Amino acid sequence: MALTIDWGTLVVSIPVVLTTAIAATKYLVKAYSKEHFDKRMEAFKAELQQEADKRKLEMEKEHTEYLKKLDSKMKVTADYIQTRYVKIQEVRTLMREKYITVKNASPADPILSKYIEGEIKKYLEINRMYFTDEFIELIDNFILQIFEARKNIYEAYVMRDSTVLHMPKNLRCMNNLVNLQKN
């Protein structure tokens, strides 16, 4: 029995077999890689979720501790409330005095050329812990109104009296501050 080789069939079948083998290998490698990648991804997701849960618990614990500390610091005593009330009354009295002083000042009064609002500002800074930011902002706006009234009276006096040639330096500085705040 003699072995005969059909060269035409061999030439066609070798590339077909090689292509099929390569395609099958490629498919198997891709399936194995995808399965391996999916397993690693799931493991990574689980690890990440554990870390996120751990961090969340730590943050909740820190938040609870912070709130406890804040509660212990924020216990308001009757003395604090009384002191705060007294300080607010003192600020109101001080502002009323300064406003009435400016309102009732004659145009030639030297009080108009002094920075009397500084006393109110100094009192607010010393007793800042008794006032809210909104209250201080309200007082600052009122101080600007006192300054504007004082400046208007002084400017009217300067316009009428030609012997006064210029606005005092402290009024010019405050005027610049007012113009900056308006812008």
C-alpha positions, 0 to 999 in steps of 0.5 A: 500500500502506497501512500499518496498525497493529494497536494491540492487538498493538503494546500487547502486544508492546512490554512483552514486547520491553522486558521481554525486552531488560531481562532479557537485559541484566540477565543479560549484565551479571550474567554479565560482572560474575561473570566479572570478579569471579572473575578478580579473586578468582583474581588476589587469591588468587594474590597473597595466596598469594605473600605468604603463601609469602614470609612463611612463608619469612621466618619459617622463616629467622628461626626458623633464625637464632634456633635457631642463635643459641640453640644458640651461646648454649646450649653448655654447658661443663664449667666451667658444669656443675661450677659448677652442681653446686657451686652446687646443693651450696651451696644444699643445705648452706645449707638443711640448716644453716638447717633443722637450726638451726630444728629444734634451736633451743630455744623461747627461742632468739632465732634463732626470731624472725629471718628466717633464710630471707632468706639462702637467697633472697639466694643463689638470686637471686645464682646464678639462672642455675644453677638451673631454675625448678622447682628454685627453686620446690622451694626456695621450698616448702622455705623455707616449711616452714622458716618453718612449723617456726620459727613453730610452735616460736615460737608454742608457746613464746609459748603456754607463756611468758606473758611474751612478748606478741606475735609479732615483726614479721618473723614476722607479715609472713612469716605473712601471705605464707604465708597468701596463698600458701595461698589 
